[in-house]
């Protein structure tokens, strides 16, 4: 018999690759014993990446979730691992060094054993500090090669990257084939090269099923010396997710490898519980198309985790495009037509912005840029007419060194806008910030938490954390779930019937009381869509007091939202927001619309003074909604 191959259940990524949310903490702790009972896993992915932001979005404390979720696995002797975005920590944008350092101390204290660190640009300068921070905190430092397929990303490129990471102190290497487009033979050669030079270094393979290469790739990397294989399970395996444990275990057993047996009774328990969670609310955010494998993904190379959220959001993008088409008496577009246009535009955009590996956040940046181009061109506007600040940071080198060269048209646009390219260490652009957030928490009378975990959460996700603490996140989430359930029931009803009272939504703003950590909050929530109120928006909650309404309409030029998303005056806590009466100049940043995980700056088209601000921070906005007025 050949050597043993061990399995890791990527439970977090299973959900992220399917849709928008992960289970609540009560659901996680319910399913953990059955996962352990399956008896075939040596590791489980418990958190990381979008996990904590998602917890905050539906009003749950992620620190509590991580502590309770990792505990049963530790007691069973199963290692837990998490995904870490290096310079970006757990979010889409860069993180100050002191926040990154606290990150590892907090996660180790909460029960996470292994941190899988990757840089979306494969820039080792961004990964190197994470190796030291993780080891200092007592964690296993697993460093990832972000796999993509391009003229630049060769076997030699990835082999040399692995060697350099190991020399810097990485304990393990992960072959992170996030889009599943790595070719089996090439992946085998990378693993073989690593194992030949460093036979003692464990190698773990992570792949998505979408394009169809994954099972062949798993067999190839195992033949080359891989030690751990990431797997999913029904009903969230395959599609944009991962190969199923049943298939992988049977294949490797037949090939002569030593693999653990699967307790099928426990497998069916987990399978049933996952379906139960989907039926509860999680399935409302899972596109049926995400359950399908699609070889079209070979071309654009978009990762499975991103495809999950993309398909959930694409309906809104399509609605925006078709609203404009209807206004101009043009034929409406189907979702498939939009998807093909998007894939074609990704193929156009990707080489022109320097071939960043298509992994978070840069896969989103490339996709967002392509989608913005499609949306703007469908409206008769120019390509590249809207580039978010975070995307500019990638283009300019502030997030790391791009693997390829920028196209002349991109360089010319940067120069025309007076933007400067950056050649230094990316971390230097983001000064330490913990003192600022500690001061803000003291002013708000918020505890920094056990092991400073609440301080970490605030510094890592300031806008989401404030929405969580105010109660606004929970209210907006509940309103959105209610709307989706109502729409689902309406679609499922064959004949017009009255909607059951349990899912009926009020047509006027309602005042709800929400309990947040034992503190009652009164929050005004608007349902439906009217000329003045964005759908499912909730104004900022406050204890024992209704929030202040948005400013009334003022005189002057209207500033319209360029796309659908959420309105914010600033990108980070501590920044000074504009207010009514402030003077602005043409080109000044007025506010932001957060959409598709990026903040899109809205700039003034004239000089003048702000006469009204129409929305509260965090409010949902539709395209062409009035954000403010300037005279």
Secondary structure as GFF3:
##gff-version 3
##sequence-region A 1 631
A	DSSP	beta_strand	6	9	.	.	.	ID=ss1
A	DSSP	alpha_helix	11	18	.	.	.	ID=ss2
A	DSSP	alpha_helix	25	37	.	.	.	ID=ss3
A	DSSP	beta_strand	41	48	.	.	.	ID=ss4
A	DSSP	alpha_helix	51	57	.	.	.	ID=ss5
A	DSSP	alpha_helix	62	75	.	.	.	ID=ss6
A	DSSP	beta_strand	79	84	.	.	.	ID=ss7
A	DSSP	three_ten_helix	86	88	.	.	.	ID=ss8
A	DSSP	alpha_helix	97	110	.	.	.	ID=ss9
A	DSSP	beta_strand	114	117	.	.	.	ID=ss10
A	DSSP	alpha_helix	124	136	.	.	.	ID=ss11
A	DSSP	beta_strand	140	146	.	.	.	ID=ss12
A	DSSP	alpha_helix	155	167	.	.	.	ID=ss13
A	DSSP	beta_strand	172	177	.	.	.	ID=ss14
A	DSSP	alpha_helix	184	197	.	.	.	ID=ss15
A	DSSP	beta_strand	202	207	.	.	.	ID=ss16
A	DSSP	alpha_helix	214	224	.	.	.	ID=ss17
A	DSSP	beta_strand	228	231	.	.	.	ID=ss18
A	DSSP	alpha_helix	245	254	.	.	.	ID=ss19
A	DSSP	alpha_helix	264	280	.	.	.	ID=ss20
A	DSSP	three_ten_helix	282	285	.	.	.	ID=ss21
A	DSSP	three_ten_helix	288	291	.	.	.	ID=ss22
A	DSSP	alpha_helix	297	300	.	.	.	ID=ss23
A	DSSP	alpha_helix	304	327	.	.	.	ID=ss24
A	DSSP	alpha_helix	335	352	.	.	.	ID=ss25
A	DSSP	alpha_helix	362	378	.	.	.	ID=ss26
A	DSSP	alpha_helix	389	396	.	.	.	ID=ss27
A	DSSP	alpha_helix	408	416	.	.	.	ID=ss28
A	DSSP	three_ten_helix	426	429	.	.	.	ID=ss29
A	DSSP	alpha_helix	434	444	.	.	.	ID=ss30
A	DSSP	three_ten_helix	450	452	.	.	.	ID=ss31
A	DSSP	alpha_helix	453	460	.	.	.	ID=ss32
A	DSSP	alpha_helix	462	470	.	.	.	ID=ss33
A	DSSP	alpha_helix	472	492	.	.	.	ID=ss34
A	DSSP	three_ten_helix	501	503	.	.	.	ID=ss35
A	DSSP	beta_strand	510	516	.	.	.	ID=ss36
A	DSSP	beta_strand	519	525	.	.	.	ID=ss37
A	DSSP	beta_strand	542	543	.	.	.	ID=ss38
A	DSSP	beta_strand	557	560	.	.	.	ID=ss39
A	DSSP	beta_strand	565	568	.	.	.	ID=ss40
A	DSSP	beta_strand	583	584	.	.	.	ID=ss41
A	DSSP	beta_strand	589	595	.	.	.	ID=ss42
A	DSSP	beta_strand	598	603	.	.	.	ID=ss43
A	DSSP	beta_strand	608	613	.	.	.	ID=ss44
A	DSSP	beta_strand	620	621	.	.	.	ID=ss45
A	DSSP	beta_strand	626	630	.	.	.	ID=ss46
###
